[in-house]
C-alpha cells in the first residue's frame, strides 16, 4: 500500500466543525420535536403544526401505586371518621401508621447461657409486617447480630443490627418478610455469660433453634 492509498486524517478544525454540527442538529431536534412531543412545549411553533403536542397530552402519566393506595386509604379513613364522629376541625389522617392483627400480642421471656467461645441464637417466628418490642441484657459483653431468615433458607440471612460488644439492648422491630427473626450472641470471653430476653408482640413463638 502506498501513501496515496491512505485516506488523510481529518484536521482538528474539521473535527470541531463536525462536532459543532452534530450538537446543533441535536439541539434543533430537541427544540422542534422532543419538547413538543414529550412535554407539550413548542417554542418554535413547528411542533404544533405537526401535531406533536397532542402526543404529550395523550401520554399516560407515570404510575404511583403507593401514593394512590395511601390516598385511597386516607379517603376511606376520613369517611369513617365523619360517619362515626362527624367532621372535626384540624383533623388529619394517616392510614399507614396503624396495622391491625387478628391475634393478640404475646409476652415471652427466656434466659440462655452462652459458653466461652460459643454463640447462642434466640428466634421469634413472625409473619411479614408483624411487630414486636424487645429487651435483652447480658451478664457480660457479647457480640450480637440481630438478623432474620426466610423459611427454608440455609446459609442466607439478613442482618438488622450488629455490635461487637454490648450488654443490653431494647427496641422495636417489624418483620420485613415472613420467617425467623432474632439474635445471635457470641461470647468472646473466658467465663459463661447469661443473656435474658423478653419480647412482646405478634410472634407465634420465641425459641432456641435446634432445641
BAPA-941075 format. One record per residue (C-alpha): residue in three letters; chain; x, y, z. Coordinates in nm, 3 decimals. Each point is the difference from the previous one (the first is absolute). Layout:
BEGIN
(site ALA, A, (X, Y, Z))
...
***
This chain:
BEGIN
(site UNK, A, (0.000, 0.000, 0.000))
(site UNK, A, (0.134, 0.341, -0.096))
(site UNK, A, (-0.052, 0.325, 0.190))
(site UNK, A, (-0.242, 0.113, -0.272))
(site UNK, A, (-0.232, -0.294, 0.087))
(site UNK, A, (-0.049, 0.117, 0.359))
(site UNK, A, (-0.286, 0.239, 0.080))
(site UNK, A, (0.133, 0.318, 0.158))
(site UNK, A, (-0.085, 0.050, 0.370))
(site UNK, A, (-0.247, 0.284, 0.068))
(site UNK, A, (0.152, 0.312, 0.145))
(site UNK, A, (-0.088, 0.137, 0.343))
(site UNK, A, (-0.199, 0.278, -0.166))
(site UNK, A, (-0.204, -0.255, -0.195))
(site UNK, A, (-0.065, -0.203, 0.317))
(site UNK, A, (-0.121, 0.308, 0.189))
(site UNK, A, (-0.222, 0.093, -0.293))
(site UNK, A, (-0.153, -0.349, -0.014))
(site UNK, A, (-0.057, -0.005, 0.376))
(site UNK, A, (-0.165, 0.342, -0.010))
(site UNK, A, (-0.226, -0.105, -0.285))
(site UNK, A, (-0.110, -0.312, 0.189))
(site UNK, A, (-0.072, 0.201, 0.317))
(site UNK, A, (-0.198, 0.256, -0.198))
(site UNK, A, (-0.205, -0.275, -0.167))
(site UNK, A, (-0.072, -0.160, 0.339))
(site UNK, A, (-0.106, 0.335, 0.148))
(site UNK, A, (-0.226, 0.067, -0.298))
(site UNK, A, (-0.161, -0.343, 0.034))
(site UNK, A, (-0.053, 0.063, 0.371))
(site UNK, A, (-0.173, 0.335, -0.055))
(site UNK, A, (-0.204, -0.095, -0.306))
(site UNK, A, (-0.106, -0.358, 0.083))
(site UNK, A, (0.087, -0.130, 0.348))
(site UNK, A, (-0.128, 0.290, 0.209))
(site UNK, A, (-0.339, 0.021, -0.179))
(site UNK, A, (-0.053, -0.378, -0.008))
(site UNK, A, (0.120, -0.085, 0.353))
(site UNK, A, (-0.089, 0.310, 0.204))
(site UNK, A, (-0.241, 0.205, -0.214))
(site UNK, A, (0.252, 0.286, -0.022))
(site UNK, A, (0.020, 0.147, -0.352))
(site UNK, A, (0.223, 0.312, -0.012))
(site UNK, A, (0.023, 0.004, -0.383))
(site UNK, A, (-0.362, -0.082, -0.087))
(site UNK, A, (0.114, -0.271, -0.242))
(site UNK, A, (-0.093, -0.281, 0.236))
(site UNK, A, (-0.352, 0.139, 0.034))
(site UNK, A, (-0.044, 0.001, -0.378))
(site UNK, A, (0.119, -0.361, -0.007))
(site UNK, A, (-0.242, -0.100, 0.277))
(site UNK, A, (0.276, -0.107, 0.241))
(site UNK, A, (-0.144, 0.160, 0.320))
(site UNK, A, (-0.295, -0.239, -0.026))
(site UNK, A, (0.240, -0.282, 0.077))
(site UNK, A, (0.095, 0.163, 0.329))
(site UNK, A, (-0.368, 0.046, 0.096))
(site UNK, A, (-0.088, -0.363, -0.075))
(site UNK, A, (0.307, -0.154, 0.161))
(site UNK, A, (-0.087, -0.184, 0.320))
(site UNK, A, (0.155, 0.156, 0.313))
(site UNK, A, (0.242, -0.217, 0.198))
(site UNK, A, (-0.182, -0.229, 0.240))
(site UNK, A, (0.042, 0.050, 0.374))
(site UNK, A, (-0.181, -0.296, 0.155))
(site UNK, A, (0.129, 0.063, 0.352))
(site UNK, A, (-0.124, 0.361, 0.005))
(site UNK, A, (-0.335, -0.090, -0.155))
(site UNK, A, (-0.047, -0.288, 0.245))
(site UNK, A, (0.078, 0.225, 0.295))
(site UNK, A, (-0.238, 0.266, -0.134))
(site UNK, A, (-0.277, -0.258, -0.027))
(site UNK, A, (0.065, -0.110, 0.358))
(site UNK, A, (-0.009, 0.360, 0.122))
(site UNK, A, (-0.330, 0.061, -0.182))
(site UNK, A, (-0.153, -0.310, 0.158))
(site UNK, A, (0.127, 0.098, 0.344))
(site UNK, A, (-0.137, 0.352, -0.039))
(site UNK, A, (-0.341, -0.136, -0.097))
(site UNK, A, (-0.002, -0.233, 0.302))
(site UNK, A, (0.096, 0.288, 0.231))
(site UNK, A, (-0.280, 0.222, -0.128))
(site UNK, A, (-0.253, -0.284, 0.030))
(site UNK, A, (0.107, -0.088, 0.356))
(site UNK, A, (0.078, 0.340, 0.152))
(site UNK, A, (-0.087, 0.267, -0.252))
(site UNK, A, (0.248, 0.241, -0.159))
(site UNK, A, (0.265, 0.112, 0.250))
(site UNK, A, (0.186, 0.331, -0.057))
(site UNK, A, (0.375, -0.048, -0.029))
(site UNK, A, (-0.023, -0.376, -0.051))
(site UNK, A, (0.244, -0.166, -0.242))
(site UNK, A, (0.039, -0.365, -0.096))
(site UNK, A, (0.278, -0.254, -0.042))
(site UNK, A, (-0.135, -0.336, -0.114))
(site UNK, A, (0.341, -0.172, 0.003))
(site UNK, A, (0.106, 0.053, 0.363))
(site UNK, A, (-0.220, -0.262, 0.169))
(site UNK, A, (-0.017, -0.363, -0.113))
(site UNK, A, (-0.258, -0.234, 0.153))
(site UNK, A, (0.075, -0.359, 0.095))
(site UNK, A, (-0.245, -0.288, 0.029))
(site UNK, A, (0.192, -0.139, 0.300))
(site UNK, A, (0.066, 0.152, 0.342))
(site UNK, A, (0.359, 0.091, 0.088))
(site UNK, A, (0.204, -0.244, 0.208))
(site UNK, A, (0.263, 0.068, 0.266))
(site UNK, A, (0.277, -0.258, 0.024))
(site UNK, A, (0.335, -0.010, 0.177))
(site UNK, A, (0.291, -0.240, 0.036))
(site UNK, A, (0.358, -0.016, 0.126))
(site UNK, A, (0.276, -0.179, -0.190))
(site UNK, A, (0.357, -0.076, 0.105))
(site UNK, A, (0.272, 0.080, -0.255))
(site UNK, A, (0.317, -0.204, 0.064))
(site UNK, A, (0.345, 0.159, -0.054))
(site UNK, A, (0.094, -0.005, -0.367))
(site UNK, A, (-0.350, -0.101, -0.112))
(site UNK, A, (-0.314, 0.169, -0.127))
(site UNK, A, (-0.369, -0.050, 0.071))
(site UNK, A, (-0.305, 0.102, -0.206))
(site UNK, A, (-0.351, 0.093, 0.108))
(site UNK, A, (-0.262, 0.044, -0.273))
(site UNK, A, (-0.356, 0.126, -0.027))
(site UNK, A, (-0.228, -0.132, -0.273))
(site UNK, A, (-0.171, 0.294, -0.172))
(site UNK, A, (-0.215, 0.063, -0.306))
(site UNK, A, (0.091, 0.285, -0.233))
(site UNK, A, (-0.104, 0.329, 0.159))
(site UNK, A, (-0.033, -0.141, 0.352))
(site UNK, A, (0.159, 0.210, 0.274))
(site UNK, A, (0.156, -0.069, 0.336))
(site UNK, A, (0.162, 0.203, 0.279))
(site UNK, A, (0.310, -0.157, 0.156))
(site UNK, A, (0.249, 0.038, 0.282))
(site UNK, A, (0.302, -0.214, 0.078))
(site UNK, A, (0.282, 0.026, 0.252))
(site UNK, A, (0.315, -0.204, 0.057))
(site UNK, A, (0.226, -0.062, 0.300))
(site UNK, A, (0.304, 0.086, -0.217))
(site UNK, A, (0.094, 0.150, -0.334))
(site UNK, A, (-0.119, -0.199, -0.301))
(site UNK, A, (0.023, 0.055, -0.374))
(site UNK, A, (-0.353, 0.005, -0.144))
(site UNK, A, (-0.154, -0.029, -0.345))
(site UNK, A, (-0.375, 0.066, -0.026))
(site UNK, A, (-0.111, -0.167, -0.321))
(site UNK, A, (-0.274, -0.189, -0.182))
(site UNK, A, (-0.033, -0.305, -0.223))
(site UNK, A, (-0.269, -0.090, -0.250))
(site UNK, A, (-0.171, -0.340, 0.022))
(site UNK, A, (0.223, -0.269, -0.150))
(site UNK, A, (0.309, 0.222, -0.004))
(site UNK, A, (0.327, -0.184, 0.055))
(site UNK, A, (0.299, 0.234, 0.012))
(site UNK, A, (-0.185, 0.320, -0.097))
(site UNK, A, (-0.111, 0.258, 0.256))
(site UNK, A, (-0.061, 0.374, 0.033))
(site UNK, A, (0.166, 0.199, 0.281))
(site UNK, A, (-0.176, 0.296, 0.165))
(site UNK, A, (0.227, 0.102, 0.290))
(site UNK, A, (0.358, -0.100, 0.083))
(site UNK, A, (0.220, 0.085, 0.300))
(site UNK, A, (0.345, -0.134, 0.088))
(site UNK, A, (-0.046, 0.035, 0.376))
(site UNK, A, (-0.326, 0.077, 0.178))
(site UNK, A, (-0.175, -0.093, 0.324))
(site UNK, A, (-0.352, 0.128, -0.060))
(site UNK, A, (-0.234, 0.114, -0.275))
(site UNK, A, (-0.366, 0.090, -0.047))
(site UNK, A, (-0.216, 0.111, -0.288))
(site UNK, A, (-0.280, -0.087, -0.239))
(site UNK, A, (0.013, -0.210, -0.313))
(site UNK, A, (-0.235, -0.054, -0.295))
(site UNK, A, (0.068, -0.307, -0.210))
(site UNK, A, (0.077, 0.090, -0.363))
(site UNK, A, (-0.082, -0.358, -0.106))
(site UNK, A, (-0.151, -0.314, 0.150))
(site UNK, A, (0.247, -0.222, 0.182))
(site UNK, A, (0.218, -0.033, 0.308))
(site UNK, A, (0.137, 0.326, 0.137))
(site UNK, A, (0.216, 0.037, 0.308))
(site UNK, A, (0.343, 0.024, 0.156))
(site UNK, A, (0.334, -0.180, -0.005))
(site UNK, A, (0.222, 0.071, 0.300))
(site UNK, A, (0.370, -0.099, -0.008))
(site UNK, A, (0.201, -0.027, 0.321))
(site UNK, A, (0.361, 0.102, -0.072))
(site UNK, A, (0.099, -0.011, 0.366))
(site UNK, A, (0.118, -0.274, 0.232))
(site UNK, A, (-0.305, -0.030, 0.229))
(site UNK, A, (-0.358, -0.111, -0.073))
(site UNK, A, (-0.244, 0.285, -0.063))
(site UNK, A, (-0.375, -0.007, 0.061))
(site UNK, A, (-0.224, 0.191, -0.239))
(site UNK, A, (-0.360, 0.075, 0.097))
(site UNK, A, (-0.242, 0.111, -0.271))
(site UNK, A, (-0.363, 0.111, 0.014))
(site UNK, A, (-0.225, 0.073, -0.297))
(site UNK, A, (-0.357, 0.121, -0.035))
(site UNK, A, (-0.157, -0.019, -0.342))
(site UNK, A, (-0.172, -0.212, -0.259))
(site UNK, A, (0.258, -0.279, -0.020))
(site UNK, A, (-0.140, -0.352, -0.005))
(site UNK, A, (0.283, -0.122, 0.221))
(site UNK, A, (0.335, 0.096, 0.154))
(site UNK, A, (0.251, -0.286, -0.013))
(site UNK, A, (0.358, -0.120, -0.021))
(site UNK, A, (0.053, -0.160, -0.343))
(site UNK, A, (0.082, -0.369, 0.023))
(site UNK, A, (-0.116, -0.037, 0.358))
***
